[in-house]
């Protein structure tokens, strides 16, 4: 029954995606098709409707619309320029200074806004003018911008980690947020290493002269209000002062006040931001609700147990099993967005990793890290295409540089996968795991 249900889900899902059906409808229809093999039509439809309602009725889901709104307010609030100046003041002496600055600013802005595409668009636009003036290769700049942008999806606040918390059965959001810092920093450092390597080969030098402490002080003062958002929101969640949902609401208020103080948000722009955020939130929450049908079908037909039996039948070596999972996730990530992929693969793989003692927190970071790579990999690769558009170049010119960044980022993936302390160290120190 499990294999039959899995085949029905995969075949129907792939066919619907191929003909252009939206992912939420594709997941719902494929799940319903699988239910029909074990239940009557009237019972199947009622069960599907009930599971959708239950999936959208969780209070913790409120955090996602709030963080989306906060991120959109940040995108329009004039924060990117201040972060770019701050990172440039710190890293400006390194070879390929503007490339390295792009990486660092993407990590900070992505963490604050919660969107890799927004980081690529905002930060890429800010550094492009300077890169053009200094004769940087536009394709290299676009590759650096695209490759580094997803690091902010790992560094909290992260909607991907909140989604994983819901799908995995209530894994602590505070623990996941804390666990995301080091993997996110590792991603950024891998990109920094690759950028410096390429910059040295091309002869791109850092800013001349001695380190300017006054410039750093000025840049820090200007960026401090933006950086404080991370400290206030994440510190409050991890410290138990407020929940992730309450923290998301605080982030909205903070971002709005900051945007008004910077004079970059008007009543008209605020209304447009709210409308855009509502549309995006509606899509995400509906997707989560529909995906709850899929999770129920998998549990009812015992698909995770069947997958576990197949993998364990190939090998009982957990390192090989994790490698196989990584390959599957990397392939899936190239044609699926992060949120639906989390919905599909968490109930499939989480029981397997639990069977050999892996903490759900570590698996959550492995899962999100893998799927973030898909964000910069064709044929979907939304963040990569945003970076290419901002950089005014082409995919053909960018891909040779991206291969170097892929290699560096994959080294980071192997570290996150096989060194548990990278994900678990901070949650354990904080007493959250």
matplotlib code that plots the C-alpha trace (Angstrom):
import matplotlib.pyplot as plt

x = [0.0, 2.8, 4.7, 1.5, 0.5, 4.0, 4.1, 0.6, 1.7, 5.0, 3.5, 0.5, 2.7, 5.3, 2.7, 0.9, 4.1, 5.2, 2.0, 2.3, -0.2, 0.6, 2.6, -0.2, -2.9, -0.5, 0.3, -3.4, -4.6, -1.8, -2.5, -6.2, -5.5, -3.5, -6.3, -8.8, -6.9, -7.7, -11.0, -14.3, -14.6, -16.9, -14.7, -11.5, -12.8, -14.0, -10.7, -8.7, -10.8, -10.4, -6.6, -6.3, -8.2, -6.2, -2.9, -3.9, -5.3, -2.0, -1.4, 2.4, 1.7, 1.0, 4.7, 5.1, 2.9, 4.4, 8.0, 7.1, 5.6, 8.7, 11.0, 9.1, 9.2, 13.0, 13.4, 11.8, 13.2, 16.7, 18.5, 20.6, 22.8, 23.7, 24.6, 26.7, 28.7, 29.1, 30.5, 32.7, 34.2, 35.2, 36.2, 37.3, 41.0, 40.6, 41.3, 38.1, 36.8, 33.4, 32.9, 33.5, 31.4, 28.5, 28.8, 28.8, 26.0, 23.8, 24.2, 23.2, 20.4, 19.1, 18.9, 17.0, 14.6, 14.2, 14.4, 17.3, 15.9, 15.3, 18.9, 20.2, 18.1, 18.8, 22.5, 23.4, 22.0, 24.0, 27.4, 26.9, 27.9, 31.1, 32.0, 31.5, 33.7, 36.5, 36.3, 34.9, 33.6, 29.8, 29.3, 31.6, 29.7, 26.3, 27.6, 29.0, 25.7, 23.5, 25.7, 25.8, 22.2, 20.7, 23.0, 20.4, 17.7, 19.7, 20.5, 17.4, 14.7, 14.0, 10.5, 12.0, 13.0, 9.5, 7.9, 10.2, 9.3, 5.6, 6.0, 8.4, 5.9, 6.9, 10.7, 11.6, 11.8, 14.2, 16.5, 16.3, 17.0, 20.0, 21.2, 21.0, 23.8, 26.8, 25.6, 24.6, 28.0, 29.7, 27.8, 28.9, 32.6, 32.6, 31.5, 34.1, 36.9, 35.8, 35.5, 39.0, 40.4, 38.9, 39.8, 43.5, 43.5, 42.0, 44.1, 41.2, 42.8, 41.3, 41.0, 44.4, 45.8, 45.5, 42.4, 40.1, 38.7, 36.7, 34.9, 34.1, 32.7, 30.6, 29.3, 28.6, 26.5, 24.5, 23.9, 23.3, 19.5, 19.2, 21.5, 19.7, 16.6, 18.4, 19.5, 16.1, 13.9, 16.2, 17.5, 14.0, 12.9, 15.9, 15.8, 12.2, 11.0, 8.5, 7.5, 8.4, 5.0, 5.2, 8.8, 7.5, 5.0, 7.7, 9.8, 7.0, 6.7, 10.5, 10.9, 8.0, 9.5, 12.9, 11.5, 9.6, 12.7, 14.8, 12.0, 11.8, 8.2, 5.1, 1.5, 1.2, 4.3, 3.1, -0.2, 1.5, 3.8, 0.8, -1.0, 2.0, 2.7, -0.9, -0.8, 2.5, 1.3, -1.9, 0.0, 2.4, -0.3, -2.5, 0.5, 1.1, -2.5, -2.7, 0.7, -0.9, -3.0, 0.2, 1.7, -1.5, -1.5, 2.2, 1.5, -1.7, -0.1, 3.2, 5.3, 8.1, 8.5, 8.6, 11.3, 13.2, 13.1, 14.4, 17.3, 18.2, 18.0, 20.7, 23.0, 22.8, 25.7, 24.2, 26.9, 25.9, 22.2, 22.8, 24.8, 21.9, 19.4, 21.6, 21.7, 17.9, 17.4, 19.9, 18.1, 14.7, 15.8, 16.6, 13.0, 11.1, 10.8, 12.0, 8.6, 6.9, 10.1, 10.2, 6.6, 7.3, 10.7, 10.4, 7.8, 9.8, 13.3, 12.9, 11.8, 14.8, 17.4, 15.6, 16.1, 19.9, 19.8, 20.1, 18.4, 15.5, 17.3, 20.4, 18.3, 16.3, 19.5, 20.7, 17.3, 17.2, 20.9, 20.3, 17.1, 18.8, 21.3, 18.4, 17.5, 20.7, 20.6, 18.8, 16.3, 14.3, 17.0, 15.0, 17.7, 20.3, 18.1, 17.4, 21.2, 21.7, 19.0, 20.4, 24.0, 22.8, 24.5, 23.6, 23.4, 26.0, 28.5, 27.7, 27.7, 31.6, 32.0, 29.0, 30.7, 33.4, 30.9, 28.9, 32.0, 32.7, 29.1, 29.0, 32.0, 29.9, 27.0, 29.2, 30.4, 26.8, 25.8, 28.5, 29.7, 26.8, 28.4, 28.0, 24.2, 23.8, 26.6, 24.7, 21.3, 23.1, 25.0, 21.8, 20.0, 17.6, 18.6]
y = [0.0, 2.4, 2.0, 2.3, 5.5, 6.9, 6.2, 7.8, 10.9, 11.3, 10.6, 12.9, 15.6, 15.6, 15.6, 18.5, 20.5, 19.8, 21.2, 24.3, 23.7, 25.8, 23.8, 24.0, 22.6, 20.0, 18.8, 18.8, 16.9, 14.3, 13.7, 13.3, 10.8, 8.7, 8.8, 7.5, 4.3, 3.5, 5.4, 6.2, 9.5, 11.2, 10.2, 11.2, 14.7, 15.3, 14.1, 16.3, 19.4, 18.6, 18.2, 21.4, 23.3, 21.8, 22.6, 26.3, 26.6, 26.4, 29.6, 29.4, 29.9, 33.6, 34.2, 33.6, 36.5, 38.8, 38.0, 38.3, 41.8, 42.7, 41.6, 43.6, 46.7, 46.2, 45.8, 49.3, 50.9, 51.9, 49.3, 47.7, 50.7, 51.0, 47.3, 47.5, 50.4, 48.7, 45.5, 47.4, 49.3, 45.9, 43.9, 46.5, 45.6, 42.0, 41.1, 41.6, 43.9, 44.6, 40.9, 40.0, 43.0, 41.6, 38.3, 39.8, 42.3, 39.5, 37.4, 40.3, 41.7, 38.2, 37.4, 40.6, 40.5, 36.7, 36.6, 35.5, 37.1, 40.4, 40.3, 39.6, 42.5, 45.1, 44.4, 43.6, 47.0, 48.8, 47.3, 47.1, 50.8, 50.5, 47.2, 48.7, 51.7, 49.4, 47.2, 44.0, 41.3, 41.7, 37.9, 37.3, 40.0, 38.4, 34.9, 36.2, 38.0, 35.0, 32.4, 34.3, 35.5, 32.2, 32.3, 34.7, 32.0, 29.9, 32.8, 33.7, 34.9, 32.3, 31.4, 28.1, 27.0, 28.0, 25.9, 23.0, 23.3, 23.0, 20.0, 18.1, 18.1, 21.0, 21.2, 24.2, 27.3, 29.0, 26.0, 26.0, 29.7, 29.3, 26.3, 28.3, 30.8, 28.6, 26.9, 30.3, 31.7, 28.7, 29.2, 32.9, 32.0, 29.4, 32.2, 34.6, 32.0, 31.4, 35.2, 35.8, 33.0, 34.3, 37.9, 37.0, 35.2, 38.2, 40.7, 42.5, 44.2, 45.6, 49.3, 50.9, 52.6, 51.8, 50.5, 53.5, 53.2, 56.5, 55.1, 51.9, 53.9, 56.0, 53.0, 51.1, 53.9, 54.2, 50.4, 49.8, 50.4, 47.8, 45.3, 45.7, 44.0, 40.7, 41.2, 42.3, 39.7, 36.7, 37.5, 37.7, 34.4, 32.5, 34.1, 33.1, 36.7, 36.2, 33.5, 33.4, 34.7, 37.6, 38.2, 38.4, 41.1, 43.1, 42.8, 44.4, 47.4, 47.8, 47.6, 50.1, 52.6, 52.3, 52.8, 55.9, 57.3, 56.7, 58.5, 55.7, 54.5, 56.6, 55.8, 54.7, 52.5, 51.1, 50.1, 48.4, 46.5, 45.3, 44.1, 42.3, 40.7, 39.6, 37.9, 36.2, 35.1, 33.7, 31.6, 30.3, 29.5, 27.8, 25.7, 24.7, 23.7, 21.7, 20.0, 18.8, 16.5, 15.0, 14.5, 12.7, 10.5, 9.5, 8.6, 6.7, 4.7, 4.3, 5.7, 6.9, 3.3, 2.0, 4.5, 3.7, 0.0, 0.6, 2.8, 0.5, -2.4, -0.7, 0.0, 0.5, 2.9, 6.2, 8.3, 6.7, 7.1, 10.8, 11.2, 9.6, 12.0, 15.0, 13.9, 13.5, 16.9, 18.7, 17.3, 18.1, 21.6, 22.5, 22.4, 23.0, 26.0, 25.7, 25.6, 22.9, 20.8, 21.0, 19.9, 16.9, 15.6, 16.2, 13.4, 11.2, 11.5, 12.7, 9.2, 7.7, 10.0, 9.7, 5.9, 6.3, 9.0, 12.3, 15.2, 16.8, 20.2, 19.0, 17.4, 20.7, 22.6, 19.9, 20.0, 23.8, 24.1, 21.6, 23.3, 26.7, 25.4, 24.8, 28.5, 29.2, 26.2, 26.2, 25.4, 27.1, 29.0, 32.1, 33.9, 33.2, 34.7, 37.8, 38.2, 37.8, 40.4, 42.9, 42.3, 42.8, 39.7, 36.2, 32.7, 31.4, 33.9, 33.4, 29.6, 29.1, 31.2, 29.5, 26.1, 27.4, 28.7, 25.4, 23.5, 25.8, 25.7, 21.8, 21.6, 23.5, 21.1, 18.1, 19.9, 20.6, 17.0, 15.1, 17.4, 17.5, 20.2, 22.8, 22.7, 21.4, 23.3, 26.5, 24.9, 22.6, 25.5, 27.4, 24.4, 24.1, 20.6]
z = [0.0, 0.9, -2.4, -4.4, -2.6, -3.0, -6.7, -7.2, -5.3, -7.3, -10.7, -10.3, -8.6, -11.3, -14.2, -12.6, -12.0, -15.6, -17.1, -14.9, -12.1, -9.0, -6.4, -3.7, -6.0, -7.3, -3.7, -2.8, -5.9, -5.7, -2.0, -2.7, -5.5, -3.1, -0.5, -3.1, -3.2, 0.4, 1.1, -0.6, -2.5, 0.1, 3.0, 1.1, 0.3, 3.9, 5.3, 2.9, 3.8, 7.5, 7.3, 5.3, 8.0, 10.8, 9.0, 8.7, 12.3, 14.2, 16.2, 15.6, 11.9, 12.7, 12.9, 9.2, 7.9, 10.5, 9.5, 5.8, 6.6, 8.6, 5.8, 3.2, 5.5, 5.8, 2.0, 1.5, 4.6, 3.4, 5.4, 2.6, 2.0, 5.7, 6.0, 2.8, 4.2, 7.6, 6.0, 3.6, 6.5, 8.2, 5.1, 2.7, 2.9, 1.7, -1.9, -4.0, -1.3, -3.0, -3.7, 0.0, 1.1, -1.1, 0.7, 4.2, 3.4, 1.9, 5.1, 7.3, 5.1, 4.3, 8.0, 8.7, 5.7, 5.6, 1.8, -0.3, -3.4, -1.6, -0.4, -3.9, -5.3, -2.6, -1.8, -5.5, -6.6, -3.9, -4.7, -8.5, -9.1, -7.2, -8.9, -12.3, -11.4, -10.3, -13.4, -11.8, -14.1, -14.0, -14.3, -11.3, -9.3, -10.2, -9.2, -5.9, -5.2, -6.0, -4.3, -1.0, -0.7, 0.6, 3.7, 5.3, 5.1, 7.6, 9.9, 12.0, 11.8, 9.2, 7.8, 6.5, 10.0, 11.3, 8.6, 9.5, 13.1, 12.3, 9.9, 12.2, 15.0, 17.1, 17.1, 19.2, 17.1, 19.5, 19.2, 15.4, 15.3, 17.5, 15.5, 12.3, 13.1, 12.5, 9.3, 7.9, 8.8, 7.3, 4.0, 4.0, 4.9, 2.0, -0.3, 1.1, 0.6, -3.0, -3.7, -2.3, -4.4, -7.6, -6.7, -6.3, -9.6, -11.3, -9.5, -7.6, -4.6, -1.5, -0.6, -0.3, 2.8, 6.5, 8.2, 8.8, 12.4, 12.1, 9.0, 10.9, 13.8, 11.5, 9.6, 12.8, 14.2, 11.0, 10.9, 14.6, 14.6, 11.8, 13.4, 16.7, 15.2, 15.2, 18.8, 20.1, 18.3, 18.4, 21.8, 23.1, 21.6, 22.7, 26.2, 26.7, 27.0, 24.2, 21.7, 18.0, 17.2, 19.6, 18.3, 14.7, 15.7, 17.5, 14.3, 12.3, 14.7, 14.9, 11.1, 10.6, 13.0, 11.4, 7.9, 9.0, 10.8, 7.7, 5.7, 3.2, 3.9, 3.1, 3.6, -0.1, 0.1, 3.4, 1.9, -1.0, 1.3, 3.4, 0.3, -1.1, 2.3, 2.6, -0.9, -0.1, 3.4, 1.9, -0.6, 2.1, 4.7, 2.1, 0.9, 4.5, 5.0, 1.8, 2.6, 5.8, 3.7, 2.2, 5.7, 6.8, 3.7, 4.2, 7.9, 7.1, 4.3, 6.2, 3.4, 5.7, 7.1, 3.5, 2.5, 5.7, 4.9, 1.3, 2.4, 5.3, 2.9, 0.7, 3.7, 7.5, 7.4, 8.5, 6.7, 3.4, 4.1, 4.8, 1.6, -0.4, 1.3, 0.4, -3.2, -3.3, -1.6, -3.9, -7.0, -5.7, -4.7, -8.3, -9.3, -6.0, -3.7, -0.2, 1.6, -0.4, -0.4, 3.4, 3.5, 1.3, 2.6, 6.3, 6.9, 4.5, 6.0, 9.6, 10.9, 9.2, 10.8, 14.2, 13.9, 14.1, 16.7, 14.9, 16.6, 14.6, 15.1, 13.1, 10.4, 10.0, 9.3, 6.9, 5.1, 4.8, 3.8, 0.9, -0.3, -0.2, -2.7, -5.0, -4.7, -6.7, -9.1, -12.5, -13.8, -11.0, -9.0, -8.3, -6.3, -9.0, -11.7, -9.6, -9.2, -12.9, -13.7, -11.1, -12.5, -16.1, -17.4, -18.6, -17.1, -19.6, -18.3, -14.6, -14.5, -14.7, -11.6, -9.9, -10.2, -7.9, -5.5, -5.6, -4.7, -1.7, -0.5, -0.8, 1.5, 4.0, 3.5, 4.3, 7.5, 8.5, 7.7, 9.4, 12.2, 14.6, 16.8, 14.1, 14.4, 18.0, 19.7, 20.5, 21.3, 23.8, 25.4, 25.8, 27.3, 24.4, 23.2]

ax = plt.figure().add_subplot(projection="3d")
ax.plot(x, y, z, "-o")
ax.set_aspect("equal")
plt.show()
